[in-house]
Amino acid sequence: MLTNIKNFKGVLIHFLLIFLTYIPFLIFSLIEVSKGVSSDTLIQYVQSNIGILGLLLMLWQVTLGVRSIATIFTKDIIWLNSIHSFFGKYGFVLIMLHPILYYYRRLIDVGAISLPNLSLVRDQYIFLGQLAIFLLGSLWVTSAIFRNKLPYRLWKFIHFVSYPIIFLVFIHSLNIGVILNTPRSDVLRYVWIILFIIFILASIYRLIFQIGILKYKYVVSGVTKVALDTSKIDLKPINKVLNINPSQFLYIQNNIFDEAHPYTISHKNMESNEISITVKNLGKHSEYLNELRIGHKIYLDGPYGVFMQDKSLLDKYPLVLLAGGIGITPFVDYINSLKTKELNHDVILFFGAKTIDDLAFKSDFDEVSRLNPRFKVIYVLSDVKESISGFETGYITEELIKRYITEFNNRKYFVCGPTLMLEKVEEILKSNNVSIDDIYSEKFSF
């Protein structure tokens, strides 16, 4: 859970870009309207401003939504996705209001809505706007209603419809937009064309980046099995070295043109610049990674994420780490650092898995607990019914947590695992009066 203060720079950049690119059109409209216009013309200016603002929201949503561009102002992809969704939602609303006002005027003036006559140039540009609205409506339906019912790859392919939508709306507005085709609006037309060029360049950049050309190239230098169906994959840089911290994550692309998937960095070697990801076989992509051999080249995009990046929190407060399954990966490097680190507070790890064989890096954690008396690990096995010495059975519940923690306040809680686990643990913590500001979570979607 991250406060808005931590993302102030990102919020400022987003809204500043929208404000600076929209304000010239608003000022021009206010000047023109102040000279005296008919009620019909006033509606046209309102309609045009709504469309321009909606398009600007979508333009900057797409441009700043490019992950490699977004890293300029934030590593917090979860927050970026939320503001990306915010701009998409309200950009959609504004752009849909634009034709509603247009057809309202048509009904008032003509009494009917007619289909465009494609033999007329103006109607051709009207048709482009209508096509954009149809595509935008289809995109909204798939995102808002059927998102969880569609395969990810199909949804992602449909999501790219936003690019031609913006292209169509730019052409439509440049040729028949009220503001852009008003006398004395030449400067605004140049601004609009510049924005169009920015969108085209961002789209080209995203396409090139998507196929892996500009990404970091690493080679597999080692593969070690660390648990049931789980392997630690060591990666060595080929060209450039990623400036990354453990617990952050990367988007990994097996081969050029392949789809990229996110994986958390579990280890980093400061001397060799090697990094490691830990992968559990949970799907086609992770299965493929588990079968990689030494020498295979892969493409990396990142780093992203702010989970466990605030060193002042880690050094100052007692910590409770709660991990489920492969959600242990963001904690591994930090826990290993405790072998030689003198702590002035306690660190407790609750590690839930199905069986003992599913406990990745158990031997490492046991060694840390022997070397550092302020670190304690509690293993929780969900698929084991009989009592086993040194292990808890079942799930990470409120009752279990209270066996080891008597005072919930004045601690920082880091939670990583499947969505259901996150929800249950956060509910437990909140019910025990833990402030939302003291809970930091990272969701693993399988």
C-alpha positions, 0 to 999 in steps of 0.5 A: 500500500503506497501513499500518494506522496510517494507518487507525487512526481508521477501525479504532477507530471501526468496532470501537468502535461494534460493541463499544459496541452489543453489550456491553449484550446480552452483559452482560445475557446473562452476568447472566441465565446466572449466575443458573442456567439449563438447558443448553437455555436456555444454548444459546438465549442463545449462539444469540441472542448470535451472531445479535445480533453478526452483525447488528451487524456487518452493520448497521455494515457498511452504515451506515459503508459509505455513502461520504459517511458514511465520509469522516468518518474516512477517504478511503481507499476501498480500505481501506474496501472491505476492512473492509467485506468483513471485516464482511460475511464474518464477519457472514454466518458469525455469522448463519448459525450462529444458525439452525444452533444453532436447528435443532440444538436442534429435532433434539435436542428434537423429532427433526425439522425442521418447516416454519413454520405461518404461521397462528401468529404466532410461526411467522410471525416464524420464517419472516421469519428463514428468508427472511432466511437464504435471501436472505443465502445467495443474496447470499453465493453471488453475491458469493463465487462469481459476482462476476466472472461477473456484470455489475457493474450486476446484481451491484450490484442484487443486493448491495442485498438486504442492506438487506431482509435486515437489516430482516427480521432486526430484525423477527424478533429484536425479536419472538421473540429470546430476549434481547429477549423476556426479562423485565427486557430493556426497556432492550435493546429500546429499544437495539435499536429505536434501532439499527433507526432508525439503519439506516433513516435510513442507508438513506434517506440512501443512497437520497437520495444515490444519486440525486444530490440531496445531491451536489456540482453542477458544470458542464462548462466545457471539453473538450480532446483530450489523446491518442487517445480521451482528453479532459481535461474541465474542471468548474466548481462550481455550488453548493458547492466540493469540497475536493479534492487532485489524485490523489484521485478522485470518483464522477461521475454524468452525470444524476440517477438515473444510475449513478456511476463513479470518475474521478481528478482530474488538474488543479485550478485554485486560483484558479477552483476548477475541476477536471479529469478525464481520461477515456479511452474504455474503456466506455459511461460514459467514452464518454459523458463524452468526448462531453460538451459545455460547459454540461452539469451533472454530479453529484460525490461525493467526494473519496476516495483517499490516493494521493500525498497524503503531502507529506512523502514527496513532498518528502523521498525520491527518487521513481519513478512508474510509470504505465500508460495512463490511470493517468497521471492521478494524477501529472499535477498533481504533475508539472506542479508541478515546473516551478517547484519546486526538488527536492533529489532525483530524480523518475523517471516510467516512462509506458507506453502503446500508441503515441505518440498514447496518451501523454496530456500528453506535451508537458507532461512534456517541458516539465517535463523541460526546466525541471527537470533532476531530473525524467526521463521514460521513455516505453514503447510496447507496440505499437511494434516498431521503435526510435524515438529517445527511446522505449523499446519493449515493457513496463515490465520489470525489465530496463528499470527497471534501465537507469535505476535502479541502486539500488532502496532509499531510494526511494518507488514510486508505481504506477498502472495496470491490475491486471496491470501493478500485479502485475508491477511490484510483483513486480519491486520486491519481488524487488529487496528493496524494502519493501512500505512503500515501494510505493504503488499505485492500481488502475485497473479498466477 
